């Protein structure tokens, strides 16, 4: 029998990261680690969501968050940093003239900080689509310090009190990422040198302003990519390293969990999970400097065989005929996939992860509607995964 869809939920477009020490050693009960540091709860905010009808960044619920990372700023080949999208960032649309005072997403971020005075906001530079120039920019000392200096000139100096630092999301040094990204073997050392340049420049700016700015880096969870980093040296420079423990099978034409905590039974790759990734980093990095990434989205495949509930089976990402995308965020999961299309939930006790599958488009009997189609199930599934 052929399943119509198979949906992989990562824990199940806000990405949340929780300080590793708090998760592994102190549970989810809010206890304070022995170091006295409170657990970090960090949300990545996608700037482009502002283009979606009905989305208002100022209405984001930030209670419980310690930090927001705003994605993304642009990096040019010579290291010059600029706004990612001036129109949605600051309201500079059309003729490009910037309105007086705060506008756009920056005004929304300011309102979030006003509502939550302890909230810290960082800007992420790069990302999957914006890492093409990192290698060239970081290849020289001049380029590295130009990047740090222009980042401050673009985001911190014009908007006093709004941004508290930077997150560097280079995907990826040495190899990987988009095909047209620049790469070189020296990226391994140059990435550390780049972060050092940011730390030096931020410290200088902080001394002048009487404060300290934060610095973090988003790093790959794939073990081969770890060999292209200097994790111990990086950890001495940054406030934390955010390990991207999700999208383990993003480019695959075979179904798999998006962000398994442990390998599932029958998993053909035993190292593509958060446990293996974090254990690898712990060989070099103090756990207090590691942050575990959790995706608030799932991946959908169509044309999947029902064997193993659709897990580790060939499939086509997305469902063009049904109008469902390959990647579905939390809101879409509530509104479309789970609540309306009759997905059957299944839980992998070994992977501590969940997924859903459907063999037909309708929900069937009233009993089936309650057990398979209630939108409230998504929230419960999220709680199950995060608790694990």
ABEGO torsion letter per residue (X at the ends): XBBABBBBBAAXXBBBBBBAAAAAAAEAAGBBBAAGBBBBBBBBBBAAAAABBGBBAAABBABGBABBBBOBBBBBAAGBBBBABAAAAAGBBEAGBBBBEBBEAAAAAAAAAAABAABBBBBBBEEAAAAAAAAAAAABAAAAAAAAAAAAAAAAAABBGABAEBBBBBOBBGBEEBAABBBBAAAAAAAAAAAAAAAAAAAAAAAAAGBBBBBBBBBBABAAAAAABBAAAAAAABABBBBBBBGAAAABABBBBABBABBBBGBABAABBAAAAAAAAAAABBAAABBBBBBBBBBBBBGBBABGGGBGBBBBBEBAAAGBBABBBAAAAAAAAAAAAGBBBBBBAAAGBBBBBBABABAEBAAAAAAAABAAAAAAAAAAAAAX
